[in-house]
Amino acid sequence: MSDGARRSAGGLVIKNAEPVLVIGAGVAGLAAAAGLGRLGVPAEVLECGQSVASSWRERYDRLRMNTCRWNMTLWLGRFPSGTPTFPTRDEFVSYLENYAAKHHVRVRFGVRVDRIDRVADGWRLATSAGERSARDVVVATGHERIPRLPDWPGHDRFAGRLLHSAEYHNPREFRGGDLLVVGSGCSGLDIAGDLVQGGAARVRLSVRTQPHIVLRNSAWGPNDVVAAALQRVPTRVADAVDVFIRLKTIGDLAPYGLTLPEEGTFSALRRDDSQPTIIDPDVVEAIKSGRIEIVAGVASVDANGVRLDDRTRMNPDAIIAATGFSSGLQPIVGHLGVLDDHGMPRGSFGSATAAGLYFLGYEKGVGVISPKATLAARHLCRNLAAGRSSRASLQAAALPADAPA
């Protein structure tokens, strides 16, 4: 094997390997760098923020993880004893800090990667700190990187405050206010509950697509553990069991404006990875008590306030748009032909999308990242051991014929 590769009892180990550049010091980037280090491959992480897990630090104060700690433990990195089943934002950030320190992950902070280009012997990166090059690059900037704010007609004339959920931190500045939260995902419902508990005078939740709702934890166990078990049975059975659990744990929310979607939770999950909305019992109670009012989708926002799809008008003090994120990969690698129509990496995660170019952490859910990071590290080591000549042939075969060099 070339590059000084050898095998040990623990698997493939590479000696004298060229460094790998990893972009992003979040969950996926740290896991990949640590895994590469364990396999003898030096890795340098380029992070645009000033700390590891910078995107997690910026999320709202109430945030708790939707994945239980047993399913989000990274390779060789247990959570401290006493960590709750669903860690808080700060507990998770602390875990990632300790993980990076334990595995001696080398991170260069304040370095933004603007573009990646193919060159004869690998990849060239244009960064805010100058040009970098490497034979192997792992892109791990995350699938929730750029806040996506709807372009509602007239929104620039709205007299109140309009912000994305990424800008929301806690309810203190909204105490006593009239708030409209837009979006029926996890963040939308969680922020609506936070505003109610924080003393907002009125909280309305705009829902266009009825969500599949599950409790974070119930008598049946953590939601992700139950979901993993149900994914092993036929879809129609899993959907039926899910409806039974929802009615038993949450009840019928149709009188309050949240009806059961026609398509089952697991049918939607298997069709396009559509994730359920995970909430806590206090949010359910706030909906049933009317402290969170469910209203129709937003049609327009202008100087006169908000007009809903059902022609209802309202004039809230602030609108918080929990309307999702985009990957932000198009300016960086869009010219390479490695993204699909949704701006997400093509092909199998954890494997090379193009020779020597890996994408990691673009699947929904923190719990799936650890095994994918380990797999990516092992694939990288095999490619490094294969040598430069096979790398060139793999690169020619992996990239589309019309992709620019």
C-alpha positions in Angstrom: 0.0 0.0 0.0 1.3 3.5 -0.8 1.7 6.5 1.5 3.1 4.3 4.2 -0.3 2.6 4.8 -0.4 -0.3 7.2 -3.1 -2.3 9.0 -3.5 -2.6 12.7 -5.9 -4.4 15.0 -8.0 -1.3 15.0 -8.3 -1.2 11.2 -6.5 0.8 8.5 -3.9 3.3 9.6 -2.0 5.7 7.3 1.6 6.9 8.0 3.0 10.0 6.5 -0.4 10.9 4.9 -1.0 14.4 3.5 -3.2 16.6 5.6 -7.0 16.8 4.9 -8.8 20.1 5.0 -12.2 20.0 6.8 -14.5 22.9 6.4 -16.7 23.6 9.4 -16.1 23.0 13.2 -19.6 21.7 13.9 -20.8 18.2 14.7 -19.8 16.6 11.4 -16.5 18.5 11.0 -15.3 17.7 14.5 -16.3 14.0 14.1 -14.5 13.7 10.8 -11.3 15.4 12.0 -11.2 13.2 15.2 -11.9 10.0 13.2 -9.1 10.9 10.7 -6.7 11.6 13.5 -7.4 8.2 15.0 -6.6 6.6 11.7 -3.3 8.4 11.4 -4.4 11.1 8.9 -3.7 14.8 10.0 -6.7 17.1 9.5 -7.0 20.8 9.8 -10.5 22.3 10.3 -11.3 25.7 8.8 -14.1 27.5 10.7 -15.6 30.9 9.8 -16.7 31.5 13.4 -14.6 32.1 16.5 -15.3 28.9 18.3 -16.4 25.3 17.7 -20.1 24.7 17.3 -20.6 28.4 16.5 -24.0 27.9 14.8 -25.3 26.0 17.9 -24.2 28.8 20.2 -26.3 31.3 18.2 -29.6 29.3 18.5 -32.3 30.4 21.0 -31.8 29.9 24.7 -34.6 27.4 25.3 -33.3 25.0 22.7 -33.0 21.3 23.6 -31.9 18.6 21.3 -34.5 16.5 19.6 -32.3 13.5 19.6 -31.5 11.7 22.8 -27.9 11.7 24.0 -27.4 8.0 23.3 -28.1 8.5 19.6 -26.0 11.6 19.2 -22.8 10.5 20.9 -19.8 11.0 18.6 -17.2 8.4 18.0 -15.1 7.9 21.2 -16.8 10.8 23.0 -19.4 10.0 25.7 -21.5 12.6 27.3 -20.7 13.4 31.0 -22.5 11.4 33.6 -25.7 13.1 34.6 -26.4 14.7 31.2 -30.2 14.7 30.7 -31.8 12.5 28.0 -32.2 15.5 25.8 -29.3 17.9 26.3 -29.8 21.6 26.3 -28.1 23.9 23.8 -25.4 24.8 26.3 -24.8 21.2 27.3 -24.4 20.2 23.7 -22.0 23.0 23.0 -19.9 22.1 26.0 -19.9 18.5 24.9 -18.5 19.5 21.5 -15.9 21.7 23.1 -14.6 18.9 25.2 -14.7 16.5 22.3 -12.5 18.7 20.2 -10.1 19.1 23.1 -10.0 15.4 23.9 -9.2 14.5 20.3 -6.7 17.4 19.8 -8.7 18.6 16.8 -6.7 21.4 15.1 -9.0 24.3 14.2 -8.3 27.6 12.5 -11.0 30.1 13.5 -12.1 33.1 11.5 -11.4 31.5 8.1 -14.3 31.6 5.6 -14.1 29.4 2.6 -15.6 31.2 -0.5 -15.0 28.7 -3.3 -13.5 25.3 -4.1 -11.9 24.6 -7.5 -10.5 21.4 -8.9 -6.8 21.4 -9.8 -4.5 18.7 -11.2 -3.4 17.3 -7.8 -6.6 17.9 -5.8 -8.5 21.0 -4.7 -7.8 24.7 -4.3 -9.7 26.7 -1.7 -10.2 30.4 -1.9 -10.5 31.6 1.7 -10.6 34.8 3.6 -7.1 34.0 4.9 -5.7 33.3 1.5 -5.5 30.4 -0.9 -5.2 26.8 0.4 -4.9 23.5 -1.4 -5.3 19.8 -0.5 -5.7 16.5 -2.2 -8.7 15.7 0.1 -11.4 18.1 1.4 -14.3 17.4 3.7 -17.2 20.0 3.4 -19.1 20.0 6.7 -20.7 23.4 6.9 -24.2 21.9 7.7 -27.5 21.8 5.9 -28.9 24.6 8.1 -26.4 27.4 7.3 -28.2 30.3 5.7 -31.6 31.5 7.2 -34.4 31.5 4.6 -36.8 34.4 4.9 -39.9 34.3 2.7 -40.2 37.2 0.2 -43.7 38.2 1.2 -45.2 40.9 -1.0 -44.8 44.2 0.8 -42.7 42.9 3.7 -40.3 45.8 3.4 -43.1 48.2 4.4 -44.1 46.3 7.6 -44.1 48.8 10.5 -43.3 46.2 13.2 -40.2 44.0 13.5 -39.6 41.1 11.1 -36.9 38.6 12.1 -35.9 35.0 11.3 -35.9 32.4 14.0 -32.1 32.4 13.8 -32.2 35.9 15.2 -34.5 35.0 18.1 -32.8 34.3 21.5 -35.3 34.6 24.3 -38.7 36.2 25.0 -37.5 39.0 27.2 -37.7 41.8 24.6 -41.2 40.5 23.5 -42.8 40.5 26.9 -46.3 42.0 26.7 -46.3 42.0 22.9 -48.5 40.7 20.2 -46.4 38.1 18.3 -46.9 36.1 15.1 -44.7 33.1 14.7 -44.6 31.6 11.1 -43.8 28.0 10.6 -45.1 24.7 12.0 -41.7 23.0 12.4 -39.9 22.2 15.7 -38.5 25.8 16.0 -41.8 27.5 15.3 -43.8 25.6 17.9 -40.9 25.7 20.4 -40.5 29.5 20.1 -44.2 30.0 20.3 -44.2 28.1 23.6 -41.2 30.1 24.8 -43.0 33.4 24.1 -46.1 32.2 26.0 -44.0 31.3 29.0 -42.0 34.5 28.7 -45.1 36.7 29.1 -46.1 37.7 25.6 -49.6 39.1 25.6 -50.7 37.2 22.5 -49.0 34.5 20.4 -50.3 33.3 17.1 -48.8 30.5 15.0 -49.2 30.7 11.2 -49.5 27.2 9.7 -49.8 26.4 6.0 -48.8 22.8 6.0 -50.2 20.6 8.8 -47.3 19.0 10.7 -46.7 15.5 12.0 -46.4 16.1 15.7 -44.7 13.9 18.2 -43.7 14.4 21.9 -40.0 14.7 22.5 -40.4 12.1 25.3 -43.3 10.0 26.4 -44.3 6.8 28.2 -43.2 4.9 25.1 -39.7 6.4 25.4 -37.6 9.1 23.6 -39.1 10.0 20.2 -36.1 9.0 18.2 -35.8 5.6 19.9 -39.5 4.9 19.2 -39.1 6.1 15.6 -36.1 3.8 15.0 -38.1 0.8 16.2 -41.1 1.7 13.9 -38.8 2.1 10.9 -38.2 -1.6 11.1 -41.9 -2.5 10.4 -44.0 -2.0 7.3 -44.8 1.7 6.6 -48.5 1.3 6.9 -48.1 -0.4 10.3 -45.7 2.3 11.5 -48.1 5.1 10.4 -51.0 3.4 12.2 -49.0 3.0 15.4 -47.8 6.6 15.2 -51.4 7.9 15.0 -52.3 5.8 18.0 -49.4 7.2 20.0 -50.2 10.8 19.0 -53.8 10.5 20.0 -52.8 8.9 23.3 -50.0 11.3 24.2 -51.1 14.5 22.6 -54.8 14.1 21.9 -56.9 15.5 19.0 -55.7 19.0 18.2 -58.1 19.5 15.2 -60.5 21.7 17.3 -57.5 24.0 17.8 -56.4 24.1 14.2 -53.9 21.3 13.9 -55.3 18.3 12.1 -53.7 15.0 11.3 -52.0 15.1 7.8 -53.5 12.7 5.3 -50.1 11.2 4.7 -48.6 9.2 7.6 -45.5 10.3 9.4 -43.4 7.4 8.2 -44.8 7.5 4.6 -43.6 11.2 4.5 -40.3 10.3 6.1 -39.5 7.5 3.5 -40.8 9.5 0.6 -38.5 12.6 1.0 -37.1 12.5 4.5 -39.8 14.8 5.8 -39.2 15.1 9.5 -41.9 15.3 12.2 -42.4 18.3 14.5 -41.1 17.5 18.0 -42.6 19.4 20.9 -42.9 19.2 24.7 -46.2 18.8 26.7 -46.2 22.5 27.7 -46.6 23.5 24.1 -49.5 21.1 23.7 -51.2 22.6 26.8 -50.6 26.2 25.5 -52.4 25.2 22.2 -55.3 23.6 24.0 -55.7 26.6 26.4 -55.7 29.0 23.5 -52.5 30.8 24.6 -51.0 29.7 21.2 -53.6 30.4 18.5 -53.3 28.5 15.3 -54.0 30.7 12.2 -53.7 30.3 8.4 -50.6 30.8 6.3 -49.2 34.2 5.5 -50.2 35.7 2.1 -48.6 39.1 2.4 -47.0 41.5 4.8 -47.2 45.3 4.3 -47.7 48.6 6.0 -51.2 47.6 7.1 -49.9 44.4 8.8 -50.4 40.8 7.8 -52.9 39.3 5.5 -53.4 35.5 5.8 -54.5 33.0 3.2 -58.0 33.0 4.6 -58.1 36.8 4.1 -57.9 37.5 7.8 -55.8 40.6 8.7 -53.8 41.3 11.8 -51.2 43.8 12.9 -48.7 42.1 15.3 -45.8 43.9 17.0 -43.4 41.4 15.5 -43.2 38.5 13.1 -40.8 35.6 13.9 -40.3 33.5 10.7 -39.3 29.9 11.6 -39.1 29.2 7.9 -36.0 27.1 7.6 -32.5 27.4 6.2 -30.5 26.6 3.1 -27.2 24.9 2.8 -25.4 27.9 1.2 -23.3 25.5 -0.9 -24.0 27.0 -4.3 -21.4 29.8 -4.2 -18.8 27.4 -2.9 -19.2 24.3 -5.0 -22.2 24.9 -7.3 -19.9 25.2 -10.4 -18.5 21.7 -9.8 -21.8 19.9 -10.7 -21.9 18.0 -7.4 -25.2 19.5 -6.1 -28.7 18.4 -6.8 -31.7 20.7 -7.7 -32.2 21.5 -4.1 -28.6 22.6 -3.5 -27.7 19.5 -1.6 -24.7 17.2 -2.3 -25.4 14.4 -4.8 -24.6 10.7 -4.1 -24.1 8.7 -0.9 -23.1 10.7 2.2 -19.8 9.6 3.7 -18.5 8.6 0.2 -16.6 10.9 -2.2 -19.1 12.9 -4.3 -16.1 13.7 -6.5 -12.7 12.2 -6.1 -11.2 13.6 -2.9 -14.3 15.8 -2.2 -16.5 14.7 0.6 -19.7 16.2 2.0 -20.7 15.3 5.6 -23.5 16.4 7.9 -26.2 17.2 5.2 -28.6 14.6 6.5 -31.4 15.7 8.8 -30.8 14.8 12.4 -27.7 15.0 14.6 -27.9 11.3 15.5 -26.9 10.1 12.0 -23.7 12.1 11.8 -21.3 10.1 13.9 -21.4 6.9 11.9 -21.3 8.8 8.7 -18.2 10.7 9.9 -16.4 7.5 10.8 -17.3 6.0 7.4 -16.0 9.1 5.6 -12.7 8.9 7.5 -12.2 5.3 6.4 -13.0 6.1 2.8 -10.5 8.9 2.9 -7.8 6.6 4.2 -8.4 4.1 1.5 -8.2 6.8 -1.2 -5.0 8.2 0.3 -3.5 4.7 0.2 -4.5 4.2 -3.4 -1.9 6.7 -4.6 -1.9 9.6 -7.0 -2.4 7.7 -10.3 -5.7 6.1 -9.2 -6.8 9.4 -7.7 -6.6 11.0 -11.2 -8.7 8.3 -12.8 -11.3 8.4 -10.0 -11.5 12.1 -10.4 -12.2 11.9 -14.1 -14.9 9.3 -13.6 -16.6 10.9 -10.6 -17.2 14.4 -12.0 -19.8 15.1 -14.7 -18.3 15.5 -18.2 -19.6 19.1 -18.5 -18.2 20.2 -15.1 -15.6 22.9 -15.5 -12.1 22.2 -14.4 
